[in-house]
Amino acid sequence: MIKRSRVTAILKLLCVAAVVMIATASTARADRIALESYAGPRPAEAATVMGHLRKALQAQGYIWDPAVLASEFIDHAATDVVPLNSYTAEGLNKDVEYGFSAWSNGNFEEAQKTFDATLAKLRKSPLLLVRELATQDQYRRALIYAALANKRLSEGEKATSKAAEYAARRDALMSEEICTFPDRPIGKQQQFSGEAVTLYETTRRALERDGLGSLAVRSSEAGLTMYVNGAPLIQGKTLSLIPGTYRVLVVAPGGVVREYAAVVKAKQTTQLVIQWDVDTSLVVQDWVGWSFVTREAQQQEAALTVKLAQGHHDIVQAAIFTITSEGKQVYVTGTLYDVAGAGKVKRRGRIVLNAAELAGGDERLSKLVKFLDGRDDATVKDLSAPSLRAEAVVASMPSKAAPAPVTVARAPSLSSTPRGLTLENKLIIGLGVLSVVDFAVVGTVGAIKGDRAAMLVGYAASGSSLLLTGIYYWAVARSPARVAQSPKYSVLATPDSIGVGYSKAW
């Protein structure tokens, strides 16, 4: 009996351990992230809204902290490069010679400031170094003499915190020189002083003490030209490098240029995978999310989110929030994507906040987050239905009401009374040019305030001279409009619009 009891106890213990291990394996790394997404600039209200949202996101188990997300997606962080003519070879020569003159005259503080400013300009214009190779000699001189200026300043400060700052800057600059020009060791025969040679050799020994590292850069994007610290890179080739930070410059065929930072460690291989379409839209700063040029580009949000998550296998869901404002109201749209399921929309909802609610919107925003996780709430507008998803994408024109019939309001500027107003309804498939001065949104169909109306179904637009294609619903007042109609085709013209296409009247 004793043996049987022990066996039973052991089996129970093993079962419990197995259950715990299975549960841990299935839940410990099933991450959910929260990002932002905008077509155009991020609105000013976004910081306040996200401040409230993050409390609710944390309670629901999302990874929301921008610092944590930035660390997770550090490989996608890149700097947009300014045009080539922002800094010239002539300007570089002038700056370096001025800094060298200050150094030679013993004005080390002025030399340090000059070289720091020169290097800052170069880092904003890295194309200069790869397009005009003669500039690399001046770049090297700037690094060496900047390091020497910081060395002298650190010695002058003696044992102070300022001395430590100068010494750290000295080492960083000389390390950059060594990593950028590994095959060009400093020697007295190159007209550098013994002080420069000693600093170079000491720094290089420290960098190579633990051995070399490797860097491999790859991308699925065709036609990219790459450089590592100014030297051309053959994609797919693994470089053996001195440990340090390397700048990877990427030039796309369309002229877009971005620069990545890759940290190479001793006896390790750093893999830099460039996802060009993801990287050019992803913002990794004090907020993390998507920044698109147009609303049409924003329609790639789901596909790019899936692609982003593919390199981070623990991410299974992503909540994307878009904040827009119109007048005194702020619209917050949330979409929960199943990134493990090809970007399928699990839920999408929207809330509207006024100024008072924006100041203390924790409760409303918490309801939105819970709604995305499956808890229905009457205060959250459900946009999950396929017919409403297109409406949600047009973030700058949020819907204010459920779909309703088109109505046309007479504008006082056109007529003082509505007498004699009759409407003709038409469905036109074709091309329309619409000049809109004012409009009101009625459900998912826009109606112009005036004696005529023309708007794409499910869309509202404002501005002037908009060229639209698609299916149009026209509600037209007969008096100011001119309609030429055959059994199948019609031409409609008003003072502000013209449309041509196949029509059906009823």
N, C-alpha and C positions, 0 to 999 in steps of 0.2 A: 504493500500500500504506500509505503514511504517513497519507493522508487517511482510508482505510478503518479503520485502527487507531484513529485519533482518534475517529471516529464511534462505533466499537464501545465504546471506553472511556467516551465520554460517555453512551451508551445504558445501559451497565452502571451507571454512577454514578447516572443518573436512576432506574433500577429499584430500586437499593438505597435511594435517598432516598425513593421512593414507599413501599416496604415499611416503612421506619422511620416515615414519617408515618402510615401506616395503623395500624401497631402502637401508636404513641403515642396516636393518636386513640381507639383502642378500649380501651386499658388505663390511660391516665393518670388518667382521672376515672371509674373504676368503683368507687365507694366502698362499703365495708361498715362498718356501725356496730354497736356493742354497747350495749344498754340493759338496764335492770333492770325488773322488773314485780312488783307485790305487790297482794294483796287485803288491805287493812288496813295497819297500820304496817310500816315496814321493820324487819326483825329486827336485833338487835344484832350477830349473826354476819356480816351482809352485808358490812360494811366489811372484815373480815378475808378473807372469801372473794373479794371483788372485787379486793382487793390482790394475791392470788395469780393470779386469773383474768386480770388485765390484762397480766401478763407474757406469758401464752400468747396472748392476743388480739393483742398487738403483733407477736408472732412470726408470726402468721397473717395479718397485714395489716389488722386491724380498726381503725377509729377508736374508741378507748375512753376517752381522757382526758376527764374531766368538764368541764375548762376549755375544751377544743376543742369538745366537743359543745354546751356552753352558748353558746359564741360562734356556732355553726352555727344553733342554735334560739332565738336571743335574741328573735326576734319572738313566740315563744310564751310567753316568761317574763312572768308577771303576778303581782300581789300580791292575795291575798284580802283583802277589805275587811271590817272589823269592823262590827257593827250601828250604826245611827244614834245610839242613846242612849249610846254609849261616851264621847262628849264633847259637851257641850251649849253652846248660845250663851251661857248665863249663865257657864259655866266659862271660855269663851274671853274674854269681856269682863273677867272678874276677872283672868285671867292677863296680858292685854295691858296693863291699867291698872297692874298691879303692876310690869311690866317698864318701862313708860313712866315711872313714878315713880322707879325706880332710875336710869334714864337722866337724868332731870331733875336728880337729886341728885348726878350725877357718878359714880355707882357703875356704871361701864361693864361691869365683869366680871359683876356680879350681873344687869345688864340682859341681857347676852349669854346667860348661862345660862338666864334666864327665857324669853327669846324662843326659844332653841333648843328648850327643852322644849315650849313652846307649839306651835311649828311641827311638832315630831315628833308631837304628839297630833293635829293637824289632818291630817297626811299619813296617819295611821291611820284617820281618820274623814272622808274626802273627801265623803261624802254630806251632811255638815252644810253644806258650802259651796254645794251645788246645791239643797238642800231649803229652806234658810233663807238667802236672798240677803243679808239684812242683815249676816250674819257676814263677808261679803267685805270690808267696810270695815275691820274689825278685823284680818282676815288681811293686808290691805295694810299697815296700820300696823305690824304685827309684822315684816313683811319689811323695811320701810324703816328702822325703828329698830334692828332686829337688824344690818342692814348698817352703820348709823352706829356702833353699839357696837363692831363689829369694826374699823371704820376707826379709831376712837379708840385701841383696844387695839393695833393695828398701829403707830400712830404713837408710842405709849408705849414699845414694845419696841425701836424704832429698827431697826438693821441686824442682826437675829437671825433664826434659823430660825422662831421663834415669830411674829415680825412677818410673815414670808412666809405663814404659815398663816392668820393673821388677815386679811391682805390678800386671799388667795384666797377665804376665806369671805365677805368683804365683797363681792367681785365676783360670786360665785355668788348671793348673796341679792338683790342689786340686779338681776341678770340675770333671776332668777325673777320679781321684781316686774314688770319690763318685759314679759316674755313673757306673764305672766298678765293684766296690765292694759295692753295696748298702746295702747288708745284713751284712757287717762287719764294724761296726762303730769303730772309733779310741777311745781307752780308755787308761788311765794310766796303767791299769793292763796288757796291751800289750807292755809295755816297751817303749811307746812313751811319749815324754815330754809334759808338760802342754802347751807349746807353740804350739805343733802339734795338741793337742786336741782342743785348742781354735780356731785355724785356721780352722780345720775341721768343728766344730760346726757352726761357723760364716758363712762359705761358704755353708753348707748344708741348713741352714735356708734361705739364700738368694735364693737358687735354688728352694726350696719348697714353697716359699712365695705365689706364684700364683696358686699352685696346681700341680698335676701330669699330665702327658701326656700319650699318647699311641703310640705303634708302631706295625704295622701289615706288615708282609713280606710274599709275595706269588710269586709263579712262576709256569708256565705250564710245565717247564722242569722236567723230572722225574730223580730221583736218586741224587738230589743235597743235600749235607750236609751243614747245616748253623749254624753259631755261632754269637751271639751278644755280643760284648766285651768279647769274650772268652768263654761264656756260651752257651751250645747247645740250638738250637732253633727248636721247633716243627713248621713246616710250617703250616700256617693258624691260629696259635695261636696269639692272640693280647696281647702284653705285656704292663703292666702299669709301667711307668718309670718316674724317676726324669727328668725334662727338661734338655736337653743337647745334645751333638753330640755323636752318637753311631756308632761303626764300625761293619758292617755286613760282616762276612767272609763266602764266598761260595766256596765249594769244589765240583768239578764235578767228575763223575766216572772215566773219562779219566786222572785225575790228574791235570787238569787246576784249578788254584785257583785265585779268584779275591776278592777284598775287596771294599765294598760300604760304603759311609758315609750317615747316616740318622740323620736329625735334629729333635728332639722331642721337641714340645712346650707345654706349660701348657694348659690343658683343650682342647687339640686338638689331633686328631689321624693322625699320619703320615703313609701313605700307600707307601710301597716300593714294586713295581712290577718289578720282575727280568725277562727280556726277554733275555735268555742266548745267543741265536744265534745272536740277534741284538747287545747286549752289548759287545760280544767278537770281533765284527768286527767294531764297531763304535768308532771313535777317537773323543774325546771332549777335545781339548787342545787349542793351538793358531790357529789351524785350525780345522774344524769340517767336518767329512765325513767318508767314508768307507776305511778300510785298509784290504785287503785280502792277504792271503798267496800265492795263485796261481790265474792264469787267469780263471781256471775252477771254483774256488770259487767265483770269481767276477761275474759269471753269475747269482748269487743269488741277485745281486744288486737291481733289481726291486722289488722282493718279500720282501726283508728286508726293503726297503724304504717304502713300503706300511705298513708293520708291525709297523715300527717306527711311521708313521703318524697316525696309528689307536689310539694311546694313546693321540693324540693331534688333536682333532676333527676339528679345524679350518684350518688345512693344507689341501689344495686341489690339489696342484701341487708341484713338486720338480724338479729342474734343477740340474743335476749331471754333473760335469766337471772332465775330466781326462786329465792331461797334461803329455806328454811323449816327449822325445828328441831322435833324431837320427842324429849323426854328428852335423852340425851347424844349424839344423832345429828343431823347436819346434812344436809339434802337439797338438792342443787343440780340444778335442772332447766334445761336449755338448749334453746331452739327456734330454728332457723334459718328465717327467712321469706324467700321470694323476693318482695320488694316490687315488683319490676318485673313480676312475674307474678301480680298481684292477691292477694298475700299467701299464696300457696301454701306449705304447710309442706314444706320440703325434708328436714329431719331434726329429730328431737326425742329427747333422751336425758337420763338422770339418773344421778348418782352419789351415794353415801352416804358421809359422812365421820364418823369418830369424833373425839374430842378431839385425839388425837395427830396424826391426819391433817389436821385443820383447822389445826393450828399450822404444819405444813409440807406443805400440800396442793398444792404447785406441780405435781408430777408427775401426780397424779390429775386435777386440773383441766385440765392441758394435754391429757390424753387425751380429756376431754370436748369441748374445743374442736376437736381434730383429728377426733373422731367426727362433729361437726356438719359438718365439711368433707369427710366421706365416708370416713374411715378407720375401719373396724370395730375394736372393742375389747371383749373379753369382760368387762371391768370396768365397762363403761357399759351400763346397761339401755336397750334400744332402745324408745322410745315413739312411733316414727314411724307405726306402723300405725294406720289410722283408728279401730279398735276401742279403742285405748289412749289416744287423744288426750283424750277426756273425763276419763279418770283423771288425766292430767297437769295438767289445769286446776284440779282440786281440790288446790291446792298445800298446803293446811294438813293434808291427810290423805294423805301419800305412801304408795304401795303398797310392801309389803315383800317380796312373793313373787308367783310366777306364779299365775294363776287355779287354784283348787282347789275340790273339793266343799265344800258348807257342812257344818260340824260344829257340834254343840252341846255345850258343856262344862257339867256340872252344877255349880252354885254351892253351896259348903258351907253357905251361909246358908239355902238352901232345903231341902236334904235332906242327910242324912249319907251316904246310899248311893244308887247309881243304880238300885236294884232296881225293876223294873216300868216302866222308861222305854221308851216306843215313840214313834216319830216319824211325823207325817203331813205330807206335802209338798203345798203348794198354790201355784199361780200365780194371783195376784189382780191384775186391772187395775181400778183405781179410786182411792178415797181412803182414806188411812190416817193415824191419829194414833198416834205412837209415842213412848213415854216411855222413854228409854234411861238406865240407870244406869251400865252398864259394857259394854264390847264388846271383841272381838278381831277383827282383820282377817285374813281367810283369802282370799288371792287378791284378786279384785275384789269379793268379796261379804263383808259384815260379818256376824258371828255374835255374838249376845249370850251372855255367860257366864251360863247359867241353864237353866231347864227349857223355855224358849221362845226363838224367834228370829224377827226380822222385819227385813228390810233391803232397800233398793232395790238392784237388781242394778247392779254397777259403782260403788257409792257406799258410803261409810262415814260414819257420823255419830255424834256424841256430844252430851250435854246433856240436856235434859228437855223434854217436851211439844213435840216436833217435828212439824209438819204437813207431810206429804209426799204428793205425787201422782205417779203413774207406774205402772210395772210392778213389782210386788213379788214376791219369792220368800220364801215363809214355810216355815220348818221348825219345827213346833210340837209340843211334848210334850203328849200327850193329857191327862195327869192334871190339870195346873193350868189347862188351856184349856177353853173352852166353844165348841163349833162347831155352828152351825145351818146346814144345807146342803140346798139343793134341787138339781135337775139342773144348773141354770145359775148359781145365785147362792149366796153363802155369807156368813155373818157370823161373824167370828172375834173372840174376846175372851179376854184373859189378864189377870192382875192389873195389867199395865203397858201393855197395848196393845189397840187395837181396829181392825179393818179390815173394810171392806164393799166388795164388788165382784163382778164376774164371775169364776168360778173353774173350774178344771179339776183334778180330783184324779187321781193315778195311783199 
